[in-house]
Amino acid sequence: MANSAQARKRARQAEKHHERNASYRSMFRTFVKKVLNAIKAGDKPTAEAAYKEVVSVIDKTANKGLLHKNKAARHKSRLNTRVRAM
């Protein structure tokens, strides 16, 4: 257990950040799955719409530091390639 007031505050902050990060990570995965499910179903208009949404979510996640910028770019590129190949 944290002994000093500073350590207790950092523990509280870490807990809040952990919850917020888990929420963004979950949202990122959910939106990626929407695109993949639309691709699997063969529904190109839905896949394109879902891709436009996921790009925003990926960028937000990368800007918050949850994803490295190159990993974010790789996800967007791979999803875009799969949507265009439909």
C-alpha positions as CSV (number, residue, x, y, z in Angstrom):
1,M,0.0,0.0,0.0
2,A,1.2,3.5,-0.8
3,N,2.5,5.3,2.3
4,S,2.9,9.0,1.3
5,A,0.1,11.3,0.2
6,Q,1.9,11.6,-3.1
7,A,2.0,7.9,-3.6
8,R,-1.7,7.5,-2.7
9,K,-2.6,10.1,-5.3
10,R,-0.5,8.5,-8.0
11,A,-2.2,5.2,-7.2
12,R,-5.6,6.8,-7.6
13,Q,-4.6,8.4,-10.9
14,A,-3.1,5.2,-12.2
15,E,-6.4,3.4,-11.5
16,K,-8.4,6.1,-13.3
17,H,-6.0,6.0,-16.3
18,H,-6.1,2.2,-16.4
19,E,-10.0,2.2,-16.6
20,R,-10.0,5.0,-19.3
21,N,-7.3,3.2,-21.3
22,A,-9.2,-0.1,-21.1
23,S,-12.3,1.6,-22.4
24,Y,-10.5,3.1,-25.4
25,R,-8.7,-0.2,-26.1
26,S,-12.1,-2.0,-26.0
27,M,-13.7,0.6,-28.3
28,F,-10.7,0.2,-30.8
29,R,-11.2,-3.6,-30.9
30,T,-15.0,-3.3,-31.3
31,F,-14.7,-0.9,-34.3
32,V,-12.1,-3.1,-35.9
33,K,-14.3,-6.1,-35.5
34,K,-17.2,-4.2,-37.2
35,V,-15.1,-3.7,-40.3
36,L,-13.9,-7.3,-40.3
37,N,-17.4,-8.7,-39.9
38,A,-18.6,-6.5,-42.8
39,I,-15.8,-7.7,-45.0
40,K,-16.5,-11.3,-44.0
41,A,-20.2,-10.8,-44.9
42,G,-19.2,-9.3,-48.3
43,D,-21.1,-6.1,-47.6
44,K,-18.9,-3.4,-49.2
45,P,-21.0,-0.3,-48.4
46,T,-21.2,-1.3,-44.8
47,A,-17.5,-2.1,-44.7
48,E,-16.6,1.3,-46.2
49,A,-18.7,3.1,-43.7
50,A,-17.3,1.1,-40.8
51,Y,-13.8,1.8,-42.1
52,K,-14.4,5.5,-42.0
53,E,-15.5,5.2,-38.4
54,V,-12.6,3.0,-37.3
55,V,-10.0,5.4,-38.8
56,S,-11.2,8.1,-36.4
57,V,-11.1,5.7,-33.4
58,I,-7.6,4.4,-34.4
59,D,-6.3,8.0,-34.6
60,K,-7.8,8.9,-31.2
61,T,-6.3,5.8,-29.7
62,A,-2.8,6.6,-31.1
63,N,-3.0,10.3,-30.1
64,K,-3.7,9.2,-26.5
65,G,-0.6,7.0,-26.6
66,L,-2.4,3.6,-26.3
67,L,-1.2,2.6,-29.8
68,H,2.1,3.4,-31.3
69,K,1.6,5.7,-34.4
70,N,3.2,3.1,-36.7
71,K,0.9,0.3,-35.3
72,A,-2.1,2.6,-35.9
73,A,-1.0,3.3,-39.5
74,R,-0.4,-0.5,-40.0
75,H,-4.0,-1.3,-38.8
76,K,-5.5,1.4,-41.1
77,S,-3.5,0.3,-44.1
78,R,-4.3,-3.4,-43.7
79,L,-8.0,-2.7,-43.2
80,N,-8.1,-0.3,-46.1
81,T,-6.4,-2.9,-48.3
82,R,-9.0,-5.6,-47.3
83,V,-11.9,-3.2,-48.0
84,R,-10.6,-2.2,-51.4
85,A,-10.0,-5.8,-52.4
86,M,-13.7,-6.6,-51.9
